[in-house]
Amino acid sequence: MGSNATTLFPVLEDEVEFSAIRAQGAGGQNVNKVSSAVHLRYAIPSSSLPEDIKARLLALNDQRISSEGVVVIKAQTSRSQDFNRQDALRRLQALVDSVSRLPKVRKATRPTRGSQLRRLDGKSSRAQVKQQRARVGHAD
């Protein structure tokens, strides 16, 4: 797999299991006779990834990750099995990269006095507009 500058923890190809399957959907005679689609299987618990990355991957609510912690990716966009293998590896690496960087912790801030006053001014002006729409009472 090509080296990428943003990849912190590369997936090792010898930990990935590929199996060739027949692609689904339209495609004419080629679909029925050529096993060009690829199933990629990657066992997270037995991988060489750091423990914190494994934990974050297993905590993901992703339908591609089974309850046993096996990532299953199906690639069938190309008629070439090699391209489908590369696509599946690229998608697995993108999944690992998505959890490799911790999201920034949000620091709670308070609204400024000016923003509070602007908000209240807007509310009171809207209230006035609505008040003017009200039916005027008739004094008899």
Backbone torsions as a table, in degrees:
resi	resn	phi	psi	omega
1	MET	NA	139.9	-177.2
2	GLY	-65.5	145.3	179.8
3	SER	-77.2	137.2	-177.6
4	ASN	-123.4	138.7	-175.8
5	ALA	-65.9	-28.0	-177.4
6	THR	-88.3	-7.5	-179.0
7	THR	-78.7	113.4	179.4
8	LEU	-86.7	-40.9	-177.9
9	PHE	-126.1	94.2	-177.6
10	PRO	-69.4	143.6	176.4
11	VAL	-80.8	128.6	179.6
12	LEU	-81.8	130.2	-175.7
13	GLU	-65.7	-27.0	-179.8
14	ASP	-74.6	-8.1	175.3
15	GLU	-94.1	-4.2	-177.2
16	VAL	-102.0	137.1	178.6
17	GLU	-111.7	126.0	179.5
18	PHE	-109.3	145.7	169.4
19	SER	-139.8	135.4	-179.4
20	ALA	-85.3	134.1	178.9
21	ILE	-134.2	168.0	176.7
22	ARG	-82.3	138.1	-179.4
23	ALA	-71.8	154.3	177.9
24	GLN	-96.7	167.4	171.4
25	GLY	86.5	-171.9	-176.2
26	ALA	-70.7	152.3	178.5
27	GLY	167.4	4.4	177.2
28	GLY	74.7	-156.2	-175.8
29	GLN	-62.8	-29.7	-175.9
30	ASN	-59.9	-38.6	-178.5
31	VAL	-61.8	-36.5	-174.1
32	ASN	-77.8	-18.1	-173.9
33	LYS	-120.3	-11.5	-176.4
34	VAL	-117.3	129.3	177.7
35	SER	-91.9	79.3	-175.2
36	SER	-98.9	-17.1	177.7
37	ALA	-75.0	156.1	-175.2
38	VAL	-130.5	134.7	169.5
39	HIS	-102.6	123.3	176.1
40	LEU	-103.4	133.1	176.3
41	ARG	-124.1	130.4	-177.3
42	TYR	-137.4	113.6	-179.2
43	ALA	-83.2	112.2	-177.6
44	ILE	-66.0	-47.4	-176.0
45	PRO	-60.1	-34.1	-177.3
46	SER	-96.6	9.2	-178.6
47	SER	-80.6	170.7	-179.2
48	SER	-91.9	11.8	178.9
49	LEU	-69.3	153.6	175.5
50	PRO	-61.2	152.0	-174.8
51	GLU	-58.7	-38.5	-178.3
52	ASP	-68.6	-34.2	176.9
53	ILE	-67.8	-42.1	177.7
54	LYS	-58.9	-45.1	-178.1
55	ALA	-62.6	-42.2	179.9
56	ARG	-68.6	-36.0	176.4
57	LEU	-64.4	-44.7	-179.0
58	LEU	-67.8	-26.0	-180.0
59	ALA	-80.4	-14.4	179.6
60	LEU	-62.7	143.2	175.1
61	ASN	-95.2	71.1	-175.3
62	ASP	-117.3	129.9	-177.0
63	GLN	-67.9	-15.6	179.5
64	ARG	-79.5	-11.5	-179.0
65	ILE	-103.5	120.6	-178.5
66	SER	-76.8	171.4	179.9
67	SER	-66.6	-21.7	177.2
68	GLU	-84.4	-3.5	179.2
69	GLY	86.5	27.8	178.4
70	VAL	-105.8	124.8	176.8
71	VAL	-84.1	127.8	177.5
72	VAL	-120.2	117.9	179.4
73	ILE	-122.1	130.0	178.6
74	LYS	-108.1	124.8	178.9
75	ALA	-119.4	123.2	-178.0
76	GLN	-146.2	22.7	-175.9
77	THR	-75.7	-26.4	-175.7
78	SER	-108.1	159.0	173.7
79	ARG	-83.0	-9.4	179.9
80	SER	-96.3	126.1	179.0
81	GLN	-63.1	-36.2	179.9
82	ASP	-64.4	-43.3	177.8
83	PHE	-63.4	-38.8	178.6
84	ASN	-65.9	-37.3	176.2
85	ARG	-62.3	-46.1	179.5
86	GLN	-62.7	-39.9	179.6
87	ASP	-64.0	-43.4	179.7
88	ALA	-63.7	-42.6	177.9
89	LEU	-64.1	-40.7	179.5
90	ARG	-63.1	-40.4	179.8
91	ARG	-70.0	-36.1	175.9
92	LEU	-64.9	-43.9	179.7
93	GLN	-63.1	-38.3	178.1
94	ALA	-63.9	-36.8	177.9
95	LEU	-65.6	-44.2	178.8
96	VAL	-65.8	-41.9	179.6
97	ASP	-63.4	-31.3	-177.6
98	SER	-65.4	-25.6	179.4
99	VAL	-107.0	-1.1	-176.0
100	SER	-75.5	-26.0	177.2
101	ARG	-105.1	129.2	177.9
102	LEU	-70.4	139.0	175.6
103	PRO	-68.1	148.5	-180.0
104	LYS	-65.0	138.1	178.8
105	VAL	-76.7	129.7	-178.1
106	ARG	-78.6	129.0	176.8
107	LYS	-94.5	125.6	-178.8
108	ALA	-69.4	133.0	177.5
109	THR	-123.3	161.1	179.1
110	ARG	-107.0	148.2	178.1
111	PRO	-67.5	145.9	-179.8
112	THR	-73.1	161.6	179.1
113	ARG	-61.5	-40.8	179.0
114	GLY	-61.8	-41.7	-179.8
115	SER	-69.0	-33.4	176.5
116	GLN	-65.4	-44.5	179.9
117	LEU	-64.7	-41.1	177.7
118	ARG	-62.0	-40.5	178.9
119	ARG	-63.1	-45.5	-178.3
120	LEU	-68.5	-35.8	176.6
121	ASP	-62.9	-42.8	178.4
122	GLY	-62.7	-40.1	179.3
123	LYS	-65.1	-42.7	-177.6
124	SER	-70.6	-34.2	178.0
125	SER	-69.2	-37.7	175.9
126	ARG	-64.4	-39.2	179.5
127	ALA	-62.8	-39.1	178.1
128	GLN	-64.2	-43.7	178.9
129	VAL	-58.6	-44.9	-179.4
130	LYS	-68.5	-35.0	178.7
131	GLN	-63.2	-38.2	-179.2
132	GLN	-70.4	-21.2	177.9
133	ARG	-78.6	-15.5	-174.6
134	ALA	-65.6	154.5	-179.8
135	ARG	-71.8	134.9	-179.6
136	VAL	-82.9	131.0	-179.6
137	GLY	-73.9	138.7	-179.8
138	HIS	-95.9	124.5	177.4
139	ALA	-93.8	120.6	-179.5
140	ASP	-107.3	NA	NA
